[in-house]
Amino acid sequence: MWRGEIQRLIINQPPGTMKSLTVSVLFQAWEWGPMNTPGLRYLTTSYREDWARRDSRKTRDLIQSEWYQTLYPYIRLTRDGETDFENTFLGNRKAVPFKSLTAGRGNRVVVDDPHSTEQAESDADREVATRVFRESVTSRLNDPERDCIIICMHRLHPDDVCGVVERLGLPYTKLILPMEYVRSLEVRTPWFKDPRSTDGDLLCPNRIDRETVEQNKIELGPHAYDTQYQQQAKAREGSFFFNPEHFLLKLEVDGRETLAPAPTPPICDNVFAVIDTASKVGKSRDGTGCTFYAYTKYPEEQLRILDWDLIQIEAAILEHWLPNVIQRCEELAVECNARYGTSGAWIEEKDSGIVLLQQAFMRGLLAQPIQTKLTQIGKDGRAMSASGYIFKGMVKITQRAYDKVTSFHGRTRNHFWWQATNYRIGHGTPTDEDEMFDCLCYGAIIACGDATGF
């Protein structure tokens, strides 16, 4: 950056690893003194005015210290306020809160933590911060082509300031340092390569050792640790929902813990299906999802995901498809030696699901409506209701359901697995496909819930 090779820089690293001290305090004193460019001007900002004031004061005190003045006696301050100081070469520093970034200019604009953890959770506060970034930061440079912007922060949300940079494809060089090294996520640049080479290597083990890291994981929880320490931005809402390990068994192989799908149960109490229907077809419309389960009450309550299907089908011919679902339930009941056989299909009583239920009644097929109170609480509400059972390890996917891959809407993948592990509260899935996620939540609540269905 000092050589003019980088004009835009993002630094993402964990809390407590000296990013503010390095960028917001030492960098300016280094450029003014050792690099002999005391005429550079700095505009620094943070989400809290007192943080911006703190780092400005530290820089001022460093420059005025006996040690610094002995080395660089020609750098004298003619103005020495906490948030606004200037030297005899007209180099200066002005510190302001991020939301007030409308006055002052600089050769270096340093954005150090534009969000608080609380503000990043609020859509309104986050949008204000990203709007300030887009509309104000670049205009604060003296020379937009030569001067520099530094964003220094740990990640907090997919739509934080760094997320906006990624989404817009802005030409920022990135220095990303997770607490634990992840080879697949390493970002290399012509100026920097992470010196670590083994997954899990710590960033600064002499300062933050393995025991401390593991304790942080427990205290912070998966969302805060993954986002702030690993720089893997997630919405907090996603932490209510489901990661691969929630649906897989923990096994020990050759002395090492690994994850694997559950086997098909050799015996169970009951087999049933859940159907989530759509009334219209078309690429932007939902399909019809169906998931098959095996439930066992004793000796340990468990629900196994046996199979699934996702199709695009006209509402008018769904009634001809339903008998195939019931037949599949019978086949799986035989395979799993279900003590009580199959209870058939549970169907949402809305849209084309109403037609399915009517046809099932007329033809004597095993089918029943999902309780209205479950459909009325919405997808996010159902996910919250189901999450307890899933977090307790009661719901696991079998090898067959885990290995299954089909094509739907031009995408070939395991749609059940993808939807189950990519749903976030308030956002759904990235492609707005959630039929299988609905089937998952309904199935967990129906099987594991109490007499009220929860």
N, C-alpha and C positions, 0 to 999 in steps of 0.2 A: 504494500500500500504506500509506504513512504517513497518507494522507487517509482510510483506511478503505474504499477502493473495491475493493481486491483483498485477498482473504483466502488465496488459494492461487495460487502462482506457480511455473511451471517455466521455467528458463532453460537452453537448449541452445545451446552455441557451442563452437568448436574449442579444443583445448589452446593455451596460450600467448597467449590473448586477454584476459587480466586478469579472468576471471569470478570466481575465488576472491578476488583482491584487492578487487574491487568489492563482492561480496556478503558475504564472510566477514570483511573487514577494515574497509573504508571505510564501509559502510552503517551499522553500529552507531555509529561515531564521528560520522557525519552526523546521525543521529537524536538522539543525546544532545546534541550541541552546536548546530549550525546550526538544527535544527528544535525545539530546546528541550524535548525529552522525555527527560530523563535518568533517569526512573524506569522506563523500559522494560527488560525482562529478556530475555536471549538464551540459548538452548540451542543450541549448534552442534555439528556432528558430521561425521565423515568416515570412510571405510573404514579409514584408518590413524590411530592415536592421535597419531603425531608430526605428521601434517598438521593435525589439529584443534588440537594444541598450538601448532604454528607460527603459524597464523592468529590464535589467541587472543593469543599473545605480541605479534604485530605490532599488534593493536588496542590492547592495553594500553600498549605503548610509544608509539604515536601519541597516545593520550589523555594520557600523562604527559609528552609532549614539550614543550619550551619554547614552540614555535610554537602548539600547541593550548591550552596553559595560558594563554598571553597573550590568546588570543581568548575562551576560556571558563574563566576562573579559578575559577568556582564549582563546577566538576566536579572533585572530588577523590576519589581512591580510598582507601577505608578498608581494603580488602583487595586485595592485588596479586599473587596467585599467577598462574603461567603459564596454568593452565587454569580458574581460578576467581577472579574479582575482582569487587569491588562498590564503588559510589560512595556519597556522603553522602545521595543521594536514594533509596537502596536499589535502584537499578538495578544489574543485575549481568550477568555472563556466565559460563557454565559450558560447557566443551568436553569431549566424551566421544567414544570410538570408536563407530561406528555400531552395531555388534553389541551394545554395552552400553547402548543407549538405553532404560534402564529407571528411571533416577533423574534428578530435576531437572525443572523446568518453566520455561516462558518465555512471553513475549508474542510472541516470534519464535522459531520452530524452523527452523534453517538446516541443510539436508541438502546438504552439498557433497561430491560424488563418493561415493555410497554403495557403488560397486563399483570394484574394480581391474580392469584389462584381463584379468588372469588369472582372477580370481574370476568374472567375467562369462561365461567360457567353460565353467565348471563348473556343471552343472545343480544340484548339491547346494548349492554356495556361493551361487549366484544365488537359489535358492529361500529360503535362510536370509535373505538381504538383503531380498527382497520381502516375506517374512513379518514381519520386523521393521518394515518400513515400514507394512504394513497394520495390525499389531496394536499398535504402540507410538507412532508419530509423533503421531497426532491426540491421544492421551491425554496428551501432554507439554505441551499448551497450557494456559495459565491459564484462558482464556476461549475455548472452541471456536468460539463464534459471532463473536467480534470479533478474536481474535488470528490470527496469520499463519504459514503454512508456505511456505518457499522450498526448492525442489529445484533445485540448480545442478549440471549435469554435461554431459559430452558423451556421446552415445549409444554403447552398446557391444553391445547385443543386443536383438532384438525383445521379449524377456521380461525386460528390466531394469526398474528401478523406474518409469521413464517409460512403458515398455510396459504395466505393470500399470495405471497411471493411465489410459492410452488404452483398454485392454480393459474396465475397469470403468466407463468414462465419468465419472470423477470431475471435478468442476467446477474444474479448474485453468486459469487464464489462462496462455497459452504465449508465450514470447519465444524464437523459434527463428532462429538466425543461422548459416547455413552459410557455409563459407569462400568458395564460389562461388555467386552468386545463381542460384536456379532459380525462375522465375516461377510455374510450376505447383505448386510446393510452398510458396509463401509463406503464412505464417499472419499474418493481420491482426487487430488488436484495437482497441477504442476508444482505447487509450492508445499504440499503437505501429504504425507501418508501416515496413517496410524501405525506406530511402531509395534503394536501388538499383533500377534498372529494366530493365537488360539482362542476359540470361542470361550467366553467366560472370564478371560483375563481382565483384571481390574484396572481402572484408569490410574489410580494413584494409591496403591496398596500400602505405602508407608504412612499415608495420611488417613485413608479410609480402608480398613482391612476387611477381610472376608466376613468375620464375625459381625462387624458393624453393618455391612451390606445386608446380610441375612436378617439382622434385627430390623433394619429399615424396611425391608420387604414386608415384614409382619406388621409393623406399626403403620406404615403408609397404606398398605393394601395394593392390589395389582394395578389399579388405574393410576394412582399417583406415582408409583415406582416406574411403571412402563413409560409414562408420559414425561415426567420431570427428570428421571435418572437415566432412562434408556433412550430418550428423545424419539419415542414412537408415539406420535400424537394420537390420542383417542379422546372421544367425547366421554365425559363422566357417565353419561347415560348408558354407554356401552358396558360399563362395569357391572350393571345389573344383569347383563346378559351373558352370552355363553361362549366360552372358549373351548377349543378341542378337548382339553383335558377333562372337561365336565362330562363328556360323553364316552370317554375311553377308560379302560381299566389300567391301573398301575401294576406293572409286573416287574419282577426282578429276573434279568437274564444275564448270566455270566457275571453276577455280582453288581450289575448296573441296573438302575431303575429305568424302565421304558414304558411307553403307552401303547395299548393295542385294543382293537375292538373286542367286544364280548362274544363268547360263543353262543350259538343258538341254544336256548335252554332245553335240556332233555325232557323236562316236565314243567308245567306251569298250571295256573288256575284257570285262566281265561285268555282267549284271543279276541281282539276286536279291531275295528278300523275307524278312522276319523276322516271325514270327507269335507273339504273346503271347496265350494263350487263357485263358478263365475257365470254371470248371465249372458255375457257377450264375448265374442272372439275378436281377434285383432292383435297386432304386435304390442300395443300399449295396454292391453287388457290382461287381467289375471287369467291364469289357466285354472284347471280343476286339479286339486291335489288330494292325494289319498295316502295315508300312512297306516301301517299294520303293526300292532303291538301284541306282546305277550306279557301278562301281568301275573305276579305271584305274591301272595300275602305272607305266607310263612315258609320257612323260619325267619326269613329276612325279606321285607317288602322290597320288591324290585319291578321295574318296568323295562322291557327290552324292545327296542325298535327293530322289527323283523324285516320289513320291506317298505318300499314306498313307490309311488307312481305320480307323474306330473304330465298332464296331457292338455291339449287344446281341443275342445270338443263343443259342438253346438248344443245349446241347452235342450233342444228338441229331441236329441238322441241320447241324452244322458241316461234316460230310463232303461235303454237297452244295454248300457254299460254297467249299471248297478248290479245285475245278477253275477257278473264276472267278479265284482268285488266280494260279494257274499261267498262265492265259490272259493275265492282265494283265502278267505278267512277259514273256511272249512279245511282246506288243504294244510294251512299252517297250524290249525288246531290238532290235526292228526300228527303232523311233524313234531309238535312240541308236547304231545300227550296231554292236552289241556283237560284238566279234571272236570271242568264244567263246560267244555266245548267252546263255542264262540257265541258272543252276544251280538254279533253282526256289526253294523255300521252306525256310527254317530254322525249326524249331518246337521250343519247349520240351517236353521229354519228361516231362510231368507233367500231371495232371488230364486235361482233354479233349484236350490235345495228344497224349497217347498214342493216343487213338482216331484222331486225324487221321493220325498216322504209320502206323498199321496200315492204314487205308483207302488211303493213298497207295501203300503197298507193294503192296496187293492190286490196285489199279487202274493201277499203273505210272506214277504221277505223280511228278514231280521234287520230292522232299522228303527232308530229312535232319534228324536230331535235333541240337539244340544240345548241345555237350559237357556232361556232368554237372558237371564242375568249374566251369563258368561259372554254372550254375544254383545250385550250392551256396554260392557266395560271397555271395549275396544282392544286393539292389539297390544298397546303398551300396558294396559291394565292386566290383560291375561298373562303377559310375559312376567310381570311382577308377581302374580299369583302362582305361576308355575316355577319361578326361580328357586324357591326354597327347596322343592323336591329335587331339582336338578343339582343345586349346589351341595345337597346332602349325598349325592352320588347314587340316587335311586333310579335314575334314567340313563341307560347305556345303549349304544348302538351296536348291533351285531355285525359280523364280518360281511355278510351278504349285503346289508343295507349300506355299509361303509364303502364297499367296492363298487357298488352300482353306479353306472354313468349313462346318462341319456341326453338327447338333444331336445332343447325347448327354446323357442324364440331365437333360433340361430346360435345358441350357446350349448356346447357339449361339455358337461361336467356332472358331478354329483350334486344335484340341485338341492337335495335335502341338507346335505352337509354344508354347502355354501350358504344357504339361507340361515341355517341354525347358528352359524358362527360369524355372520356378518350383519346381524340385525342390531340397530341402536335405537333406543327410545327417542321419539320425536323425529327420527330420520328414516326409519325403515332400513331396507337394504340399499346399497348403491344403485341398483337397477330397478328399485320399487317392486320387486318380486318377493312376495311373502306368503304364498299359499302353504308351502311346507312348514314355515315357521308357525303359522296359525295351527296347522295340524299337530305340530309338536306341543304347543302350549295347551291346546284342548286335550290332547292325549294325556299329558302329565296331570292336569287338573282332574279330569274324569276318573283316572285310575287311582291316583294317590290322594285326592282331596277327601274331605270328610263328608258328612251327610248333606252339607249345604253346597258341596261342589268346590270348596276352596281348601 
